[in-house]
Amino acid sequence: METNNPIRLTAPEMASLWTQYQTDTMNKCFFRYALKHIDDPDVQTIYRTALDLSEQHIQAITEFMTLEQHPIPRGFTETDDVNIHAPRLFQDPFYLNYLYVMTLQGLTGYALSVSTSVRSDIRKYYITCMSETMALFDQSIHLMLSKGLFTRPPVLTPPDAIDFVQRQGFLTGWLGRRRPLNAIEIGDISFNMLKMHLHAALKVGFIQVAHSNEAREHFKRGLGIANKHIKLFESVLEEDHLNSPFSWQSMITNSTSTTFSDKYMMFQIQLSTQLSLSYYGSALSVNARRDIGVDYLRFMAELLHFAEDGAQLMIKNGWLEQPPTASDRESIAKERSNK
């Protein structure tokens, strides 16, 4: 860490640190709760590793921000945002899948953080985070495979030779016979379904333990959106006789005890919605079939509306912590002129 370096953190560097602080304090709460219930010793071990990493990240970010003389974010705490003694809400297989998906999302975030960081200590920090998360990802997928919990994406029959697109019909998809999905489209649909299944299961659990009716209704709406997206993705794959990832919604217990704060659950759902938007956008950029492109656009519009309503609800209840912001020069000038 460049303790004697006068170079200030850039806005992208501060954004990455602030965002990671929010997610790692969220993760710490979830991991601590999970470790009170997980029975499988293999899953316990990987969750202890994940908890240790989150605590190390929180400490490192605190040091970076302290040296920058920046206030430490509130984030989430075990005192206010989780009851680690609440009854079990999720089954062990769900916990393992949750960690697998979270490491996938973490790898995406750390790659962006590395690419937008300039200071050498920040770059080294995120390269280390990336390496740690890759190891955790590898462990989680290995465990899922060994326990028969991982749905492998579809397998394709190798073509006899390479080929080039000959007709503009390659792009169509509304009228007439649709061409089979290509590997890129299959990969994106399978990847998005994998994550949407987790998000749907989370909403099932959060609906049961939400404290306010407003939050509960928001989660119900989100569950309906997630299930609709999943069904459409399934129908697209089924048309080409391709398999889909399986659902995790049956891995939720019947507990209705207060487990997480509404603030925590709203943040978790907002985060999953924002990530879904980014992944849908990425898939749209490489999709070639027009009908699927329209579906992605429609889904993104639906998620944008859902996310905006979620943000409004969080603001109304004082749950939305504001990221570091540029100085309001106009307000400063007005204050100066009024003195």
Sequence and secondary structure as in RCSB ss.txt:
>XXXX:A:sequence
METNNPIRLTAPEMASLWTQYQTDTMNKCFFRYALKHIDDPDVQTIYRTALDLSEQHIQAITEFMTLEQHPIPRG
FTETDDVNIHAPRLFQDPFYLNYLYVMTLQGLTGYALSVSTSVRSDIRKYYITCMSETMALFDQSIHLMLSKGLF
TRPPVLTPPDAIDFVQRQGFLTGWLGRRRPLNAIEIGDISFNMLKMHLHAALKVGFIQVAHSNEAREHFKRGLGI
ANKHIKLFESVLEEDHLNSPFSWQSMITNSTSTTFSDKYMMFQIQLSTQLSLSYYGSALSVNARRDIGVDYLRFM
AELLHFAEDGAQLMIKNGWLEQPPTASDRESIAKERSNK
>XXXX:A:secstr
  TT      HHHHHHHHHHHHHHHHHHHHHHHHHTT   HHHHHHHHHHHHHHHHHHHHHHHHHHHTT      
  HHHHB TTS   B HHHHHHHHHHHHHHHHHHHHHHHHT  SHHHHHHHHHHHHHHHHHHHHHHHHHHHTT  
         SS     SGGGG  SSS      HHHHHHHHHHHHHHHHHHHHHHHHHHH SSHHHHHHHHHHHHH
HHHHHHHHHHHHHHTT       GGGB S  S  B HHHHHHHHHHHHHHHHHHHHHHHHH   HHHHHHHHHHH
HHHHHHHHHHHHHHHHTT          HHHHHHHHHH 
